[in-house]
């Protein structure tokens, strides 16, 4: 008798949508996810945060959602999927606890598609005004004391130098995603 894989709720974090003319309505994202077989898709904010139920591994769920978005809208969008345990690990390993408490909108977790192929020191020349980057479980932590909007340390630069794709969420959003996944397990 084969074992049945338990349905779990996960967060799908889409990269580079609703920026630079790459539009994806959250209603379309929920519809596409439902049609791809994911359970009870729901969004958080309009920046590509999708919560859904699945029996697939995080990697398989991400690839399935990427393919469904490409097929439906012709839009290539990387999807990093994290479950509650993975988000809790990111929160627990945070090397910037004071900043997370005092200025969570200036602290980012950049969720990565794989292991960085370059050293974090490759980012040092782009860090200005006290900016810092530290490695974490499946992510980078990026501290922007002056705000991310004017920083040279943009996603594209990080991706080029470390040869890995990623999508960033501020610390408030990371906490909300974890709380929503935790509530779903209760």
C-alpha positions as protocol buffer text, in pm:
chain_id: "A"
residue {
  index: 1
  type: UNK
  ca { x: 0 y: 0 z: 0 }
}
residue {
  index: 2
  type: UNK
  ca { x: 151 y: 337 z: -103 }
}
residue {
  index: 3
  type: UNK
  ca { x: 159 y: 625 z: 140 }
}
residue {
  index: 4
  type: UNK
  ca { x: -53 y: 925 z: 61 }
}
residue {
  index: 5
  type: UNK
  ca { x: 126 y: 1259 z: 66 }
}
residue {
  index: 6
  type: UNK
  ca { x: -41 y: 1507 z: 301 }
}
residue {
  index: 7
  type: UNK
  ca { x: -179 y: 1833 z: 163 }
}
residue {
  index: 8
  type: UNK
  ca { x: 12 y: 2129 z: 301 }
}
residue {
  index: 9
  type: UNK
  ca { x: -33 y: 2502 z: 264 }
}
residue {
  index: 10
  type: UNK
  ca { x: 261 y: 2688 z: 110 }
}
residue {
  index: 11
  type: UNK
  ca { x: 356 y: 3036 z: -6 }
}
residue {
  index: 12
  type: UNK
  ca { x: 444 y: 3089 z: -371 }
}
residue {
  index: 13
  type: UNK
  ca { x: 658 y: 3401 z: -414 }
}
residue {
  index: 14
  type: UNK
  ca { x: 661 y: 3529 z: -771 }
}
residue {
  index: 15
  type: UNK
  ca { x: 963 y: 3717 z: -902 }
}
residue {
  index: 16
  type: UNK
  ca { x: 943 y: 4044 z: -1094 }
}
residue {
  index: 17
  type: UNK
  ca { x: 572 y: 4079 z: -1154 }
}
residue {
  index: 18
  type: UNK
  ca { x: 373 y: 4402 z: -1147 }
}
residue {
  index: 19
  type: UNK
  ca { x: 697 y: 4592 z: -1203 }
}
residue {
  index: 20
  type: UNK
  ca { x: 842 y: 4719 z: -1528 }
}
residue {
  index: 21
  type: UNK
  ca { x: 525 y: 4652 z: -1726 }
}
residue {
  index: 22
  type: UNK
  ca { x: 504 y: 4283 z: -1627 }
}
residue {
  index: 23
  type: UNK
  ca { x: 138 y: 4283 z: -1519 }
}
residue {
  index: 24
  type: UNK
  ca { x: -27 y: 3991 z: -1348 }
}
residue {
  index: 25
  type: UNK
  ca { x: -359 y: 4052 z: -1178 }
}
residue {
  index: 26
  type: UNK
  ca { x: -397 y: 3864 z: -852 }
}
residue {
  index: 27
  type: UNK
  ca { x: -741 y: 3741 z: -964 }
}
residue {
  index: 28
  type: UNK
  ca { x: -572 y: 3582 z: -1268 }
}
residue {
  index: 29
  type: UNK
  ca { x: -300 y: 3431 z: -1048 }
}
residue {
  index: 30
  type: UNK
  ca { x: -561 y: 3270 z: -819 }
}
residue {
  index: 31
  type: UNK
  ca { x: -757 y: 3140 z: -1120 }
}
residue {
  index: 32
  type: UNK
  ca { x: -444 y: 2995 z: -1285 }
}
residue {
  index: 33
  type: UNK
  ca { x: -336 y: 2828 z: -960 }
}
residue {
  index: 34
  type: UNK
  ca { x: -681 y: 2675 z: -913 }
}
residue {
  index: 35
  type: UNK
  ca { x: -687 y: 2549 z: -1271 }
}
residue {
  index: 36
  type: UNK
  ca { x: -339 y: 2398 z: -1216 }
}
residue {
  index: 37
  type: UNK
  ca { x: -486 y: 2188 z: -935 }
}
residue {
  index: 38
  type: UNK
  ca { x: -376 y: 2386 z: -631 }
}
residue {
  index: 39
  type: UNK
  ca { x: -617 y: 2401 z: -338 }
}
residue {
  index: 40
  type: UNK
  ca { x: -782 y: 2726 z: -220 }
}
residue {
  index: 41
  type: UNK
  ca { x: -540 y: 2977 z: -373 }
}
residue {
  index: 42
  type: UNK
  ca { x: -535 y: 3316 z: -200 }
}
residue {
  index: 43
  type: UNK
  ca { x: -314 y: 3621 z: -246 }
}
residue {
  index: 44
  type: UNK
  ca { x: -147 y: 3861 z: -6 }
}
residue {
  index: 45
  type: UNK
  ca { x: -92 y: 4213 z: -139 }
}
residue {
  index: 46
  type: UNK
  ca { x: -62 y: 4271 z: -515 }
}
residue {
  index: 47
  type: UNK
  ca { x: 303 y: 4180 z: -539 }
}
residue {
  index: 48
  type: UNK
  ca { x: 295 y: 3811 z: -623 }
}
residue {
  index: 49
  type: UNK
  ca { x: 238 y: 3635 z: -292 }
}
residue {
  index: 50
  type: UNK
  ca { x: 17 y: 3330 z: -339 }
}
residue {
  index: 51
  type: UNK
  ca { x: -91 y: 3094 z: -63 }
}
residue {
  index: 52
  type: UNK
  ca { x: -221 y: 2754 z: -172 }
}
residue {
  index: 53
  type: UNK
  ca { x: -254 y: 2392 z: -77 }
}
residue {
  index: 54
  type: UNK
  ca { x: -54 y: 2122 z: -252 }
}
residue {
  index: 55
  type: UNK
  ca { x: 74 y: 1767 z: -217 }
}
residue {
  index: 56
  type: UNK
  ca { x: 376 y: 1849 z: -437 }
}
residue {
  index: 57
  type: UNK
  ca { x: 722 y: 1931 z: -309 }
}
residue {
  index: 58
  type: UNK
  ca { x: 802 y: 2301 z: -292 }
}
residue {
  index: 59
  type: UNK
  ca { x: 1021 y: 2278 z: -603 }
}
residue {
  index: 60
  type: UNK
  ca { x: 762 y: 2082 z: -803 }
}
residue {
  index: 61
  type: UNK
  ca { x: 484 y: 2321 z: -699 }
}
residue {
  index: 62
  type: UNK
  ca { x: 693 y: 2619 z: -813 }
}
residue {
  index: 63
  type: UNK
  ca { x: 768 y: 2460 z: -1151 }
}
residue {
  index: 64
  type: UNK
  ca { x: 401 y: 2364 z: -1199 }
}
residue {
  index: 65
  type: UNK
  ca { x: 285 y: 2719 z: -1124 }
}
residue {
  index: 66
  type: UNK
  ca { x: 554 y: 2870 z: -1350 }
}
residue {
  index: 67
  type: UNK
  ca { x: 441 y: 2647 z: -1638 }
}
residue {
  index: 68
  type: UNK
  ca { x: 72 y: 2730 z: -1580 }
}
residue {
  index: 69
  type: UNK
  ca { x: 140 y: 3107 z: -1580 }
}
residue {
  index: 70
  type: UNK
  ca { x: 350 y: 3074 z: -1896 }
}
residue {
  index: 71
  type: UNK
  ca { x: 82 y: 2868 z: -2072 }
}
residue {
  index: 72
  type: UNK
  ca { x: -210 y: 3090 z: -1968 }
}
residue {
  index: 73
  type: UNK
  ca { x: -58 y: 3438 z: -2001 }
}
residue {
  index: 74
  type: UNK
  ca { x: 267 y: 3387 z: -2194 }
}
residue {
  index: 75
  type: UNK
  ca { x: 447 y: 3536 z: -1894 }
}
residue {
  index: 76
  type: UNK
  ca { x: 772 y: 3385 z: -1766 }
}
residue {
  index: 77
  type: UNK
  ca { x: 767 y: 3423 z: -1388 }
}
residue {
  index: 78
  type: UNK
  ca { x: 999 y: 3248 z: -1145 }
}
residue {
  index: 79
  type: UNK
  ca { x: 815 y: 3112 z: -841 }
}
residue {
  index: 80
  type: UNK
  ca { x: 995 y: 3036 z: -517 }
}
residue {
  index: 81
  type: UNK
  ca { x: 776 y: 2818 z: -296 }
}
residue {
  index: 82
  type: UNK
  ca { x: 827 y: 2797 z: 80 }
}
residue {
  index: 83
  type: UNK
  ca { x: 632 y: 2602 z: 341 }
}
residue {
  index: 84
  type: UNK
  ca { x: 579 y: 2708 z: 702 }
}
residue {
  index: 85
  type: UNK
  ca { x: 888 y: 2525 z: 831 }
}
residue {
  index: 86
  type: UNK
  ca { x: 1105 y: 2698 z: 568 }
}
residue {
  index: 87
  type: UNK
  ca { x: 962 y: 3042 z: 654 }
}
residue {
  index: 88
  type: UNK
  ca { x: 1009 y: 2977 z: 1026 }
}
residue {
  index: 89
  type: UNK
  ca { x: 1372 y: 2883 z: 957 }
}
residue {
  index: 90
  type: UNK
  ca { x: 1423 y: 3213 z: 772 }
}
residue {
  index: 91
  type: UNK
  ca { x: 1267 y: 3405 z: 1062 }
}
residue {
  index: 92
  type: UNK
  ca { x: 1468 y: 3215 z: 1326 }
}
residue {
  index: 93
  type: UNK
  ca { x: 1801 y: 3266 z: 1146 }
}
residue {
  index: 94
  type: UNK
  ca { x: 1751 y: 3642 z: 1093 }
}
residue {
  index: 95
  type: UNK
  ca { x: 2086 y: 3812 z: 1166 }
}
residue {
  index: 96
  type: UNK
  ca { x: 1915 y: 4152 z: 1202 }
}
residue {
  index: 97
  type: UNK
  ca { x: 1676 y: 4115 z: 1499 }
}
residue {
  index: 98
  type: UNK
  ca { x: 1688 y: 4482 z: 1604 }
}
residue {
  index: 99
  type: UNK
  ca { x: 1613 y: 4600 z: 1251 }
}
residue {
  index: 100
  type: UNK
  ca { x: 1332 y: 4345 z: 1215 }
}
residue {
  index: 101
  type: UNK
  ca { x: 1167 y: 4490 z: 1522 }
}
residue {
  index: 102
  type: UNK
  ca { x: 1238 y: 4861 z: 1471 }
}
residue {
  index: 103
  type: UNK
  ca { x: 1233 y: 4903 z: 1089 }
}
residue {
  index: 104
  type: UNK
  ca { x: 1090 y: 4586 z: 931 }
}
residue {
  index: 105
  type: UNK
  ca { x: 1010 y: 4769 z: 606 }
}
residue {
  index: 106
  type: UNK
  ca { x: 1386 y: 4823 z: 549 }
}
residue {
  index: 107
  type: UNK
  ca { x: 1482 y: 4458 z: 602 }
}
residue {
  index: 108
  type: UNK
  ca { x: 1434 y: 4220 z: 311 }
}
residue {
  index: 109
  type: UNK
  ca { x: 1450 y: 3845 z: 278 }
}
residue {
  index: 110
  type: UNK
  ca { x: 1548 y: 3761 z: -79 }
}
residue {
  index: 111
  type: UNK
  ca { x: 1423 y: 3407 z: -143 }
}
residue {
  index: 112
  type: UNK
  ca { x: 1656 y: 3225 z: -383 }
}
residue {
  index: 113
  type: UNK
  ca { x: 1590 y: 2970 z: -657 }
}
residue {
  index: 114
  type: UNK
  ca { x: 1905 y: 2777 z: -558 }
}
residue {
  index: 115
  type: UNK
  ca { x: 2248 y: 2815 z: -407 }
}
residue {
  index: 116
  type: UNK
  ca { x: 2443 y: 3132 z: -492 }
}
residue {
  index: 117
  type: UNK
  ca { x: 2731 y: 3061 z: -732 }
}
residue {
  index: 118
  type: UNK
  ca { x: 2933 y: 3358 z: -611 }
}
residue {
  index: 119
  type: UNK
  ca { x: 3058 y: 3484 z: -278 }
}
residue {
  index: 120
  type: UNK
  ca { x: 2860 y: 3750 z: -91 }
}
residue {
  index: 121
  type: UNK
  ca { x: 3174 y: 3968 z: -104 }
}
residue {
  index: 122
  type: UNK
  ca { x: 3088 y: 4026 z: -473 }
}
residue {
  index: 123
  type: UNK
  ca { x: 2811 y: 4255 z: -345 }
}
residue {
  index: 124
  type: UNK
  ca { x: 3032 y: 4467 z: -117 }
}
residue {
  index: 125
  type: UNK
  ca { x: 3103 y: 4733 z: -380 }
}
residue {
  index: 126
  type: UNK
  ca { x: 2729 y: 4791 z: -430 }
}
residue {
  index: 127
  type: UNK
  ca { x: 2656 y: 4833 z: -57 }
}
residue {
  index: 128
  type: UNK
  ca { x: 2640 y: 5198 z: 50 }
}
residue {
  index: 129
  type: UNK
  ca { x: 2532 y: 5385 z: 363 }
}
residue {
  index: 130
  type: UNK
  ca { x: 2548 y: 5086 z: 597 }
}
residue {
  index: 131
  type: UNK
  ca { x: 2373 y: 4833 z: 371 }
}
residue {
  index: 132
  type: UNK
  ca { x: 2449 y: 4472 z: 455 }
}
residue {
  index: 133
  type: UNK
  ca { x: 2383 y: 4132 z: 299 }
}
residue {
  index: 134
  type: UNK
  ca { x: 2398 y: 3807 z: 493 }
}
residue {
  index: 135
  type: UNK
  ca { x: 2327 y: 3450 z: 390 }
}
residue {
  index: 136
  type: UNK
  ca { x: 2038 y: 3247 z: 532 }
}
residue {
  index: 137
  type: UNK
  ca { x: 1843 y: 2926 z: 472 }
}
residue {
  index: 138
  type: UNK
  ca { x: 1739 y: 2949 z: 107 }
}
residue {
  index: 139
  type: UNK
  ca { x: 1760 y: 3326 z: 119 }
}
residue {
  index: 140
  type: UNK
  ca { x: 1969 y: 3635 z: 163 }
}
residue {
  index: 141
  type: UNK
  ca { x: 1894 y: 3896 z: 428 }
}
residue {
  index: 142
  type: UNK
  ca { x: 1940 y: 4248 z: 297 }
}
residue {
  index: 143
  type: UNK
  ca { x: 1941 y: 4546 z: 532 }
}
residue {
  index: 144
  type: UNK
  ca { x: 1864 y: 4882 z: 366 }
}
residue {
  index: 145
  type: UNK
  ca { x: 1903 y: 5152 z: 635 }
}
residue {
  index: 146
  type: UNK
  ca { x: 1829 y: 5421 z: 374 }
}
residue {
  index: 147
  type: UNK
  ca { x: 1548 y: 5224 z: 208 }
}
residue {
  index: 148
  type: UNK
  ca { x: 1559 y: 4987 z: -88 }
}
residue {
  index: 149
  type: UNK
  ca { x: 1415 y: 5231 z: -342 }
}
residue {
  index: 150
  type: UNK
  ca { x: 1735 y: 5427 z: -402 }
}
residue {
  index: 151
  type: UNK
  ca { x: 1986 y: 5149 z: -339 }
}
residue {
  index: 152
  type: UNK
  ca { x: 2227 y: 5019 z: -602 }
}
residue {
  index: 153
  type: UNK
  ca { x: 2181 y: 4678 z: -440 }
}
residue {
  index: 154
  type: UNK
  ca { x: 1886 y: 4580 z: -660 }
}
residue {
  index: 155
  type: UNK
  ca { x: 1762 y: 4227 z: -728 }
}
residue {
  index: 156
  type: UNK
  ca { x: 1911 y: 4228 z: -1079 }
}
residue {
  index: 157
  type: UNK
  ca { x: 2258 y: 4317 z: -955 }
}
residue {
  index: 158
  type: UNK
  ca { x: 2244 y: 4051 z: -682 }
}
residue {
  index: 159
  type: UNK
  ca { x: 2126 y: 3790 z: -934 }
}
residue {
  index: 160
  type: UNK
  ca { x: 2399 y: 3876 z: -1186 }
}
residue {
  index: 161
  type: UNK
  ca { x: 2681 y: 3873 z: -933 }
}
residue {
  index: 162
  type: UNK
  ca { x: 2570 y: 3559 z: -746 }
}
residue {
  index: 163
  type: UNK
  ca { x: 2429 y: 3378 z: -1053 }
}
residue {
  index: 164
  type: UNK
  ca { x: 2100 y: 3283 z: -884 }
}
residue {
  index: 165
  type: UNK
  ca { x: 1743 y: 3410 z: -922 }
}
residue {
  index: 166
  type: UNK
  ca { x: 1559 y: 3558 z: -629 }
}
residue {
  index: 167
  type: UNK
  ca { x: 1260 y: 3757 z: -513 }
}
residue {
  index: 168
  type: UNK
  ca { x: 1263 y: 3989 z: -214 }
}
residue {
  index: 169
  type: UNK
  ca { x: 997 y: 4049 z: 50 }
}
residue {
  index: 170
  type: UNK
  ca { x: 1017 y: 4298 z: 334 }
}
residue {
  index: 171
  type: UNK
  ca { x: 1015 y: 4164 z: 687 }
}
residue {
  index: 172
  type: UNK
  ca { x: 652 y: 4263 z: 748 }
}
residue {
  index: 173
  type: UNK
  ca { x: 544 y: 4048 z: 451 }
}
residue {
  index: 174
  type: UNK
  ca { x: 761 y: 3754 z: 562 }
}
residue {
  index: 175
  type: UNK
  ca { x: 590 y: 3764 z: 902 }
}
residue {
  index: 176
  type: UNK
  ca { x: 242 y: 3790 z: 750 }
}
residue {
  index: 177
  type: UNK
  ca { x: 305 y: 3495 z: 519 }
}
residue {
  index: 178
  type: UNK
  ca { x: 429 y: 3280 z: 808 }
}
residue {
  index: 179
  type: UNK
  ca { x: 130 y: 3382 z: 1022 }
}
residue {
  index: 180
  type: UNK
  ca { x: -116 y: 3293 z: 746 }
}
residue {
  index: 181
  type: UNK
  ca { x: 45 y: 2953 z: 691 }
}
residue {
  index: 182
  type: UNK
  ca { x: 49 y: 2890 z: 1068 }
}
residue {
  index: 183
  type: UNK
  ca { x: -321 y: 2981 z: 1094 }
}
residue {
  index: 184
  type: UNK
  ca { x: -397 y: 2735 z: 814 }
}
residue {
  index: 185
  type: UNK
  ca { x: -231 y: 2457 z: 1014 }
}
residue {
  index: 186
  type: UNK
  ca { x: -424 y: 2535 z: 1332 }
}
